[in-house]
Amino acid sequence: MDAVVFTKSRQEYGMLSGILADESPGMRVSQGSMDGHYHLEHKYDIVVVGVDGAQGMELVCAYRERFGDALVIWITDDPYFAGVAIRTHIFDFIVRPLAESRFREAVRKLMAGKTDSWQRMPACWRGMEIDCL
């Protein structure tokens, strides 16, 4: 199983990637590039977006549009984006401040297979495109 973590903070990447590795031994965790461009060449099973504001939303929408069945955990400082998370079929939406226990709970749920089919449904389904905004 492969996972990618997008965050601007090295400390946050260390914490998030450590939890992913703890909860799923053998999981390969990569750090997503945050150079101002979206590098969406590789499909991951789990995508963690820890980017605040519109940039985080754009990254979530771009990834879900390209790889609709990836499971996304979105961490942001703005609860306003919860509606976008629902429309883009996000696995879990976590509002900052980020509690390590809350993220660990989401990963455990994901690893236990407690997902719904709609969470793996592309944001474009049966000819009906779902806008992020």
N, C-alpha and C positions, 0 to 999 in steps of 0.2 A: 504494500500500500504506500502511496506517495502523498505527501502534503507539502503545501507551500504557505509561507507566512509573509504577508506584506505589512510592514510597519516601518516607520522612520526611526524608531528607537532601538538601539542595540540591546538595551536592558530588557525591553519588552519582548524582543525577538528571543532572547535567551530564556525568559520565563515561559513563553508560549511554546517554543520548540521543545523545551525540557518536559513540559507537561504532555505534549503529544508523544514524545519518546517514552515517557514513563507509562502512559496508559496503553500504548500499543508497541511493545517491543518489536524491533525489526522494521518499524516504519521509517521511511526515508523522508527527512524534512529538509526543505530547501528554503532559502531566503529569497523572496521576490525582489526584483530590482526596483528601486524607487528613484530612477533618474529622470523622471518627468515624462517617460514614455511607458506605454503598457506593453510588456513583453509576454504575450499570450501564445507562445509557440508550443508549450507543453501542457498536456492535460493532466491535472492532478485529481486524486480521489477526494481530497479534503483541501479547501482553500480557506485560510484565515486572513481576513482583511481587517487590520487594526489601524486604519487611516481615517482621520476625522474629516467631517465636512463634505463638501461637494466632491472632492478628490476621491474620497472613499466610496461615495455613491457611484461615481463614474467607473471606478475600477470594478466594483461589484457588478454593475450592469454590463460592462464589457465582457467580463469573464463568463457570466451567466448566459450572455447572448452567444458566445463562441462555444462554450462547453456546458450545455444546459443540464447535464445530469451530475455535475460536480456538486458536492455538499459544501455549502459556504457558511462559515461562522463569521458574522460581521460585528466588529467592535467599534463603537463610535461615541463621540461625546454629545451627540444631538439626537434626542428621542424622536424628533420630527421625521427622521428617516425610517421609522418603523413601517409606515405605509408603503414605502418603496421596497422594504424587505419582504413584506407580504406579497406584493405584486410580482416580485422576482423570485419567489419560492425559496427564500433563504432557510437553511436548516435552523440557525439560531441567531438571535439579535441581542447583543449585550451592550448596555449603555454604561459608559464610564461614570464614576471611577471603576476600574476593572478589578474585581476581586479574583484572586487566583482560584479560590474554591468554586466560583461561578463558571469559570472557563473549564476547569477540570470536570465539573458536572456535565457540561455540554459535550466534552470529548468522550466521557464515559457512556453517555446516552448514545452518541453516534457509534462508538465501537461495539456497543451491545446490539446494534441494529435497530434501535428504536427510532426509525425514520418513517415518514409517511410517503406514499408514492408521489404525491404532489411536490414534495421537496426535491425530487429528482426530475421533475418535469421541466422541459426547456421554457424559457420566457417567451418563446414563439411556438405556439402549439396549434395544430390543425388549421393553419392559415390565419389564426388570430394572433396578431402581434400585441404583446402587452408592453406598453410604454413604461419606462422607469419612473417618469414624473407623472 
